[in-house]
Amino acid sequence: MKIISIICVGVAIAIPKLALAKLPFENSVFGKVESTLDFCSQVDPPSASKYEAKKTALVEGIPEKEVAEARESKEYKDGYDEAKSELSKESKDDVASTCKALLQSDKAGK
């Protein structure tokens, strides 16, 4: 459960910063964030559109070509796979609870 919390805190911190500039983080971090959001969509299907909206917000204002290049990089793919692997080791209930808490923390921050 500790790894889930660490990843989700990273996502919560990264989303606003990523939305402010051209991919200011390494591609590996971008991969981890998107992987986490994709995983959350799978374990919390009723909120899938909210996780997808977060993914869209990550790349808002960034040229599509730059986003595509980042997603094709080895660093992105490695980060994506690493986060997916770590999250899949946890129980789906624990991951779903943490994902829902991530969405709730966004509401509280607004």
C-alpha positions in Angstrom: 0.0 0.0 0.0 2.9 2.3 0.6 4.0 2.3 -3.0 0.5 3.2 -4.1 0.5 6.2 -1.8 3.8 7.3 -3.1 2.8 7.0 -6.7 -0.5 8.8 -6.2 1.1 11.6 -4.2 3.5 12.0 -7.1 0.6 12.1 -9.5 -1.2 14.7 -7.4 2.0 16.9 -7.4 2.9 16.3 -11.0 -0.5 17.1 -12.6 -0.6 20.8 -11.9 3.0 21.3 -12.7 2.8 19.3 -16.0 -0.2 21.4 -17.0 1.8 24.6 -16.6 4.6 24.1 -19.1 6.1 21.9 -21.8 6.6 18.6 -20.1 8.8 19.9 -17.3 9.5 16.4 -15.9 11.5 13.6 -17.3 9.7 11.2 -19.7 9.9 8.5 -17.1 7.8 10.5 -14.6 5.3 11.3 -17.4 5.1 7.6 -18.1 4.5 6.8 -14.4 1.8 9.4 -14.1 -0.1 8.2 -17.1 0.3 4.6 -16.1 -1.1 5.4 -12.7 -4.1 7.2 -14.2 -4.7 4.3 -16.6 -4.5 1.8 -13.8 -6.9 3.9 -11.7 -9.3 3.9 -14.7 -9.2 0.1 -14.8 -9.8 -0.4 -11.1 -12.4 2.4 -10.7 -14.4 2.2 -13.9 -17.2 4.6 -12.7 -14.5 7.4 -12.5 -12.6 6.5 -15.6 -13.7 9.7 -17.3 -12.2 11.7 -14.4 -8.9 9.9 -14.8 -8.9 10.5 -18.5 -9.6 14.2 -17.9 -6.5 14.3 -15.8 -4.5 12.7 -18.6 -5.8 15.3 -21.0 -4.9 18.1 -18.6 -1.4 16.8 -18.3 -0.7 17.6 -21.9 -2.9 20.7 -22.3 -1.1 23.4 -24.3 1.8 21.1 -25.2 2.3 20.4 -28.9 1.0 17.0 -30.0 4.2 16.1 -31.6 6.2 16.6 -28.4 3.7 14.5 -26.4 3.9 11.7 -29.0 7.7 11.8 -29.0 7.7 11.6 -25.2 5.3 8.6 -25.2 7.5 6.8 -27.7 10.7 7.3 -25.7 12.2 4.4 -23.8 12.2 6.4 -20.6 8.4 6.9 -20.8 7.8 3.2 -21.6 10.0 2.1 -18.8 8.3 4.4 -16.3 4.9 3.4 -17.5 5.7 -0.3 -17.2 7.4 0.2 -13.7 4.3 1.9 -12.3 2.0 -0.6 -13.8 4.0 -3.5 -12.4 4.1 -1.9 -8.9 0.4 -1.2 -8.9 -0.5 -4.6 -10.1 1.2 -6.1 -7.0 -1.3 -4.4 -4.7 -4.9 -5.5 -4.1 -7.4 -3.9 -6.5 -9.4 -2.7 -3.5 -6.4 -0.9 -2.1 -5.5 0.7 -5.4 -9.1 1.7 -6.0 -9.3 3.3 -2.6 -6.1 5.2 -3.2 -7.3 6.3 -6.6 -10.6 7.5 -5.2 -8.7 9.4 -2.5 -6.7 11.1 -5.2 -9.8 12.4 -6.9 -11.2 13.5 -3.5 -7.9 15.4 -2.8 -8.4 17.3 -6.0 -11.9 18.4 -5.0 -10.6 19.5 -1.6 -7.8 21.5 -3.3 -10.2 23.5 -5.4 
